[in-house]
Amino acid sequence: MDFLKEILMIFEKVMSFFAAILGYFVFDLICWQLNQGDFHQHQLVYIVGNSLIVLLLLYVISKGKIATLRLPSWSDLGLVVLAFLALFLFDVVYTNVISFQSGAAREVHDTIVQGISLSFFIDVCFFGPIREEILTRGFLQKGVCNNSWWGLLLAATYFSILHGPENSATFLYYGVMGAIFGWLHKKSDNLVLSILLHIAWNSMVMFFVLRH
């Protein structure tokens, strides 16, 4: 029985690994099929499709007990605020001394130039953060690496790669950002917290974009 449990555990980790690595590209392809990269067309279809994707991911990660999803307590929310402040201070200092270049930033800029649509706003502020946290912190950091420190670093590295950094300074920027998300998940063992932090961060960035 112990041998079978070991085999099952290894199988679950392998499946979590492939879900984390391939999931991003599969869902990215599905999202592209929904609007062909144009956030001004098929907006309702895009929003409904992504809602189903998010619900599916939440169901799989919860039903499979890959990561913990629970309502945050007040102390949990305090951790989110602390992590947000750390992320904000890092961003203010770091982005003033580096040349920031990434495929993700360029893609967002090109989309904003065409005008911000509802589907784009919801994607940046909600769908994107939820998908990324489930795949990186959920499947990879927790599902594969048991929420260990090396798992945190692996997930942060993967998170950085997904954003297409075009120089080492930008790679480090996204890596530190991913590490802060990962620390919050490791500290709380609650994926909801890193999702909330990611949503809050992206929403703040979008707020400043809309102001300008």
Contacts in CASP RR format, 6 or more apart in sequence:
PFRMAT RR
TARGET T0000
AUTHOR 0000-0000-0000
METHOD contacts of the structure
MODEL  1
MDFLKEILMIFEKVMSFFAAILGYFVFDLICWQLNQGDFHQHQLVYIVGN
SLIVLLLLYVISKGKIATLRLPSWSDLGLVVLAFLALFLFDVVYTNVISF
QSGAAREVHDTIVQGISLSFFIDVCFFGPIREEILTRGFLQKGVCNNSWW
GLLLAATYFSILHGPENSATFLYYGVMGAIFGWLHKKSDNLVLSILLHIA
WNSMVMFFVLRH
12 66 0 8 1.000
12 143 0 8 1.000
13 143 0 8 1.000
13 144 0 8 1.000
16 66 0 8 1.000
16 138 0 8 1.000
16 139 0 8 1.000
16 140 0 8 1.000
16 143 0 8 1.000
16 144 0 8 1.000
17 139 0 8 1.000
17 140 0 8 1.000
17 144 0 8 1.000
19 60 0 8 1.000
19 135 0 8 1.000
19 139 0 8 1.000
20 135 0 8 1.000
20 136 0 8 1.000
20 138 0 8 1.000
20 139 0 8 1.000
20 140 0 8 1.000
20 144 0 8 1.000
20 158 0 8 1.000
21 158 0 8 1.000
23 135 0 8 1.000
24 131 0 8 1.000
24 132 0 8 1.000
24 135 0 8 1.000
24 162 0 8 1.000
27 53 0 8 1.000
27 131 0 8 1.000
30 49 0 8 1.000
30 53 0 8 1.000
31 46 0 8 1.000
31 50 0 8 1.000
31 53 0 8 1.000
31 123 0 8 1.000
34 42 0 8 1.000
34 45 0 8 1.000
34 46 0 8 1.000
34 49 0 8 1.000
34 50 0 8 1.000
35 41 0 8 1.000
35 42 0 8 1.000
35 43 0 8 1.000
35 45 0 8 1.000
35 46 0 8 1.000
35 119 0 8 1.000
36 42 0 8 1.000
39 46 0 8 1.000
39 111 0 8 1.000
39 114 0 8 1.000
39 117 0 8 1.000
39 119 0 8 1.000
39 120 0 8 1.000
39 123 0 8 1.000
40 114 0 8 1.000
40 115 0 8 1.000
40 117 0 8 1.000
43 117 0 8 1.000
43 118 0 8 1.000
43 119 0 8 1.000
46 119 0 8 1.000
46 123 0 8 1.000
47 118 0 8 1.000
47 119 0 8 1.000
47 122 0 8 1.000
50 122 0 8 1.000
50 123 0 8 1.000
50 127 0 8 1.000
51 127 0 8 1.000
53 127 0 8 1.000
53 131 0 8 1.000
54 126 0 8 1.000
54 127 0 8 1.000
54 130 0 8 1.000
54 131 0 8 1.000
57 130 0 8 1.000
57 131 0 8 1.000
57 134 0 8 1.000
57 135 0 8 1.000
58 69 0 8 1.000
58 130 0 8 1.000
58 134 0 8 1.000
60 66 0 8 1.000
61 67 0 8 1.000
61 69 0 8 1.000
61 134 0 8 1.000
61 138 0 8 1.000
61 139 0 8 1.000
61 191 0 8 1.000
62 69 0 8 1.000
66 138 0 8 1.000
66 139 0 8 1.000
66 142 0 8 1.000
66 143 0 8 1.000
67 134 0 8 1.000
67 137 0 8 1.000
67 138 0 8 1.000
67 139 0 8 1.000
67 142 0 8 1.000
67 143 0 8 1.000
67 191 0 8 1.000
68 142 0 8 1.000
68 189 0 8 1.000
68 190 0 8 1.000
68 191 0 8 1.000
69 190 0 8 1.000
69 191 0 8 1.000
69 192 0 8 1.000
70 190 0 8 1.000
70 192 0 8 1.000
71 192 0 8 1.000
72 80 0 8 1.000
72 188 0 8 1.000
72 190 0 8 1.000
72 192 0 8 1.000
72 193 0 8 1.000
72 196 0 8 1.000
76 188 0 8 1.000
76 190 0 8 1.000
76 192 0 8 1.000
76 193 0 8 1.000
79 184 0 8 1.000
79 187 0 8 1.000
79 188 0 8 1.000
79 193 0 8 1.000
80 184 0 8 1.000
80 193 0 8 1.000
80 196 0 8 1.000
80 197 0 8 1.000
80 200 0 8 1.000
83 180 0 8 1.000
83 181 0 8 1.000
83 183 0 8 1.000
83 184 0 8 1.000
83 197 0 8 1.000
84 197 0 8 1.000
84 200 0 8 1.000
84 201 0 8 1.000
86 180 0 8 1.000
87 177 0 8 1.000
87 180 0 8 1.000
87 197 0 8 1.000
87 201 0 8 1.000
90 176 0 8 1.000
90 177 0 8 1.000
90 180 0 8 1.000
91 177 0 8 1.000
94 173 0 8 1.000
94 176 0 8 1.000
95 173 0 8 1.000
98 169 0 8 1.000
98 170 0 8 1.000
98 173 0 8 1.000
99 167 0 8 1.000
99 169 0 8 1.000
99 170 0 8 1.000
100 169 0 8 1.000
100 170 0 8 1.000
100 173 0 8 1.000
101 165 0 8 1.000
101 166 0 8 1.000
101 167 0 8 1.000
101 170 0 8 1.000
102 163 0 8 1.000
102 164 0 8 1.000
102 165 0 8 1.000
102 166 0 8 1.000
102 170 0 8 1.000
102 174 0 8 1.000
103 163 0 8 1.000
103 164 0 8 1.000
103 165 0 8 1.000
103 166 0 8 1.000
104 162 0 8 1.000
104 163 0 8 1.000
104 164 0 8 1.000
105 163 0 8 1.000
108 124 0 8 1.000
111 120 0 8 1.000
112 209 0 8 1.000
116 209 0 8 1.000
116 210 0 8 1.000
121 206 0 8 1.000
124 202 0 8 1.000
124 205 0 8 1.000
124 206 0 8 1.000
125 199 0 8 1.000
125 202 0 8 1.000
125 203 0 8 1.000
125 206 0 8 1.000
126 199 0 8 1.000
128 198 0 8 1.000
128 202 0 8 1.000
129 195 0 8 1.000
129 198 0 8 1.000
129 199 0 8 1.000
129 201 0 8 1.000
129 202 0 8 1.000
130 195 0 8 1.000
130 198 0 8 1.000
130 199 0 8 1.000
132 159 0 8 1.000
132 162 0 8 1.000
132 198 0 8 1.000
133 181 0 8 1.000
133 185 0 8 1.000
133 191 0 8 1.000
133 194 0 8 1.000
133 195 0 8 1.000
133 198 0 8 1.000
134 191 0 8 1.000
134 195 0 8 1.000
136 155 0 8 1.000
136 156 0 8 1.000
136 158 0 8 1.000
136 159 0 8 1.000
136 162 0 8 1.000
136 178 0 8 1.000
136 181 0 8 1.000
137 155 0 8 1.000
137 181 0 8 1.000
137 182 0 8 1.000
137 185 0 8 1.000
137 191 0 8 1.000
137 194 0 8 1.000
138 155 0 8 1.000
138 185 0 8 1.000
138 191 0 8 1.000
140 151 0 8 1.000
140 154 0 8 1.000
140 155 0 8 1.000
140 158 0 8 1.000
141 147 0 8 1.000
141 151 0 8 1.000
141 152 0 8 1.000
141 154 0 8 1.000
141 155 0 8 1.000
141 182 0 8 1.000
141 185 0 8 1.000
141 186 0 8 1.000
142 185 0 8 1.000
142 189 0 8 1.000
142 191 0 8 1.000
144 151 0 8 1.000
144 154 0 8 1.000
145 151 0 8 1.000
145 152 0 8 1.000
145 154 0 8 1.000
145 155 0 8 1.000
147 185 0 8 1.000
147 186 0 8 1.000
147 189 0 8 1.000
149 186 0 8 1.000
152 179 0 8 1.000
152 182 0 8 1.000
152 183 0 8 1.000
152 185 0 8 1.000
152 186 0 8 1.000
153 179 0 8 1.000
155 178 0 8 1.000
155 182 0 8 1.000
156 175 0 8 1.000
156 176 0 8 1.000
156 177 0 8 1.000
156 178 0 8 1.000
156 179 0 8 1.000
156 181 0 8 1.000
156 182 0 8 1.000
157 175 0 8 1.000
159 174 0 8 1.000
159 175 0 8 1.000
159 177 0 8 1.000
159 178 0 8 1.000
159 181 0 8 1.000
160 171 0 8 1.000
160 172 0 8 1.000
160 173 0 8 1.000
160 174 0 8 1.000
160 175 0 8 1.000
160 177 0 8 1.000
160 178 0 8 1.000
161 171 0 8 1.000
163 174 0 8 1.000
164 170 0 8 1.000
164 174 0 8 1.000
165 171 0 8 1.000
165 173 0 8 1.000
165 174 0 8 1.000
180 197 0 8 1.000
181 194 0 8 1.000
181 197 0 8 1.000
181 198 0 8 1.000
182 194 0 8 1.000
184 193 0 8 1.000
184 194 0 8 1.000
184 197 0 8 1.000
185 191 0 8 1.000
185 193 0 8 1.000
185 194 0 8 1.000
END
